[in-house]
Amino acid sequence: MTRTTEWAYVALGSNLGDRPGNLAAARKALGALPMTTLAAASRIEETAPLAGMDQPPYLNQMVLLKTALDPHTLLAACQAIELSAGRARGERWAPRTLDLDIVRFGDRHLDQPDLIIPHPELSHRDFWLRELAELQPNEL
């Protein structure tokens, strides 16, 4: 059985610990997922925490994956990568060692309790829009 591959955009963010190391480890782990290739990565940029929170600044980056995984399997893999980086899920907008968000997944539109694609915050995060625009020419 042949699985169809799709382009998936995953946003990476870190504002605790070794921020560059956390992003590098996430890129490596995402690229090592079964039936998945890391096709490209945007530049890394530092941003202020969202919602004016009093916490360290974030390093943000977006990666482009070519994957045959389905969106929920990719979500579970992202959450496992976050956990392995020491991510503790607590209050919303809390500081974190690693945050991985599926921003887009092919042309899919999902609206489920655990996964919304495209990500509902996409149009509100200028850095995501810049990173997405940087990666889109790589969809060949």
LINFENNOR-V72799 format. One record per backbone hydrogen bond with DSSP energy under -0.5 kcal/mol. CO is the residue of the C=O (numbers start at 1). NH is the residue of the N-H. If there is no record, write none. Layout:
<<CO | NH> <CO | NH>>
//
This chain:
<<6 | 67> <7 | 106> <8 | 10> <8 | 65> <9 | 103> <9 | 104> <10 | 63> <11 | 101> <12 | 61> <13 | 99> <14 | 59> <17 | 19> <18 | 22> <19 | 23> <20 | 24> <21 | 25> <22 | 26> <23 | 27> <24 | 28> <25 | 29> <26 | 30> <27 | 31> <28 | 32> <30 | 33> <33 | 36> <35 | 68> <37 | 39> <37 | 66> <40 | 64> <45 | 60> <47 | 58> <49 | 52> <50 | 53> <53 | 55> <58 | 47> <59 | 14> <60 | 45> <61 | 12> <62 | 42> <63 | 10> <63 | 65> <64 | 39> <64 | 40> <65 | 8> <65 | 67> <66 | 37> <67 | 6> <70 | 74> <71 | 75> <72 | 76> <73 | 77> <74 | 78> <75 | 79> <76 | 80> <77 | 81> <78 | 82> <79 | 83> <80 | 84> <81 | 85> <82 | 85> <82 | 87> <83 | 86> <87 | 89> <88 | 90> <91 | 94> <96 | 15> <96 | 16> <99 | 13> <101 | 11> <101 | 103> <103 | 118> <103 | 119> <104 | 9> <105 | 108> <110 | 117> <112 | 115> <115 | 112> <117 | 110> <119 | 122> <121 | 124> <121 | 125> <122 | 125> <124 | 126> <125 | 128> <125 | 129> <126 | 130> <127 | 131> <128 | 132> <129 | 133> <130 | 134> <131 | 135> <132 | 136> <133 | 137> <135 | 138> <136 | 139> <138 | 140>>
//
